[in-house]
């Protein structure tokens, strides 16, 4: 089985933070490792809006890491999967400003990929999604 990475995992893999070792090991454990154009956009926004030079360098490093992975296309099938997921969550009253997270969840479900994230709460209510994350004690 392959995996799709949330931007939090790519940032953790390139920064020296509490989830760095976990993120690197998680990524390395998959022979099929993917990113979404949504994640590439998030990382590029981070590069453009970084508050200082050090943060900008870290964001660029995460972007380069992501660009080295296989990028899945957003297709009409992805749009349909996203619409179904969004409708499902809207009916349950659980959509609270989660646009990018829902695209990632829909993509992972569409391609039957594990979703790697350091923010498991963002995906906890998505049925049929295998979320892989570090032990988070927030």
N, C-alpha and C positions, 0 to 999 in steps of 0.2 A: 504494500500500500504506500502511496505517496503522501506528501504533506504540502499544505499551503501555509505560508507564514504571514502573520499579522506584522505590521510595522514595529510593534513593541519588541518582537523577537529579534528582528534585524538590528534595531538600535541596541538592544542588550548584547547581542553577539559582537558588536564592534566597540562598545563602551566598556569601561571598567566599573561595572555596577554589580549589584547583588545577584542578578540572574545571568551574568555573562557565561559562566561555566555551563549552566544548565542550557542556555540558548545554543551555544556552540555544539554541545553534545547532542541536543535534540535535532539540530539541522543535520549533523553528520550521520545520524542514525537512519536517515532516509536516502535511498538511492534515487528516488524521484522526488525532487524538492522544487516547489514552484512559488512564484509570487504573482500577484495580480497587478494590473495597471493602476488599480485603486491605491495599492500600497506604494507604488512608484510615485504617484502623485503626492501622497501624504509625505513621503520622504523629501520630495522636491520642495514642497511648501516649507518643510522644516529647514531646508538649506537656505531658502529665500528669506525666512523670517528669524533666523538665529540671532540672538541678542548680542553675541560676542564672537570673536574669531575662533576661540577654542570650541565653542558649541557648533559653529558652522563647519569646522573641520570634522567633528564627530558625525554630524549629519551627512556630510558628503561621503564619509567612509561607509556609513550604513547604506547610502544610496548605491555606492559602487558594489557593495556586497550583494545588494538586491539585483543589480543589473547583471551580475554574473550567473544568476539563477534563471531557470526557464520561466518565461512569462506566459501566463494563460491569456488568451484573448477573451474579451467580453463579447459574447455573441447574442443572437436572438434567444437562444436557449438559456443563457445566463440571465437575460432580462426577464424571461418567463419564470425562471426559478426565483429570482429576486421578487417579482410581483407576487408570486404565491406565498413566499415567506413573509413579505411585508403585510399582505392581507391577513394571513394567519395571526401574526402578532398584533395587528391593528384590532382585530376582533377580540383579542384577549386583553387589549388595552396596554400593550407593552412596546410601543414604538419610540418613545422618547428620544428624538434627535439622534438616531443611530444610523444614518445613511450609509456611511462607509462600512461599518461593521456588518450591516445586512447584506451588502454586496459581497463581502468576503465569505460570510456564512453561506450565502446562496451558491457562490462559486465552489466552495468546498463540498457542499452537498451534491451539486450537479456532477462533479467529477469524482465523487466518493473519496475525497481526500481528508486526512486528519487536518485539523486546524491548530497550528502552533501559535500560542499567545501567552504573554505575561499578564494579560488582563482577562482571566477566565469569566469574571462576572459579566463582561460585555456580551458573552455568548451563552450564558447559562440557561436561558429560556428557549433556545433554539433546538427543537426536536430533531432527531436524526443526524446530529452533528457530533462527531467525536472531537472533543477539545482536549488538547494536550498542553499542559501548563506546569510550571514549577509549583511546589507547595507554597501557596501565598497565604500569609497571615497578616491581613490588613486590619 
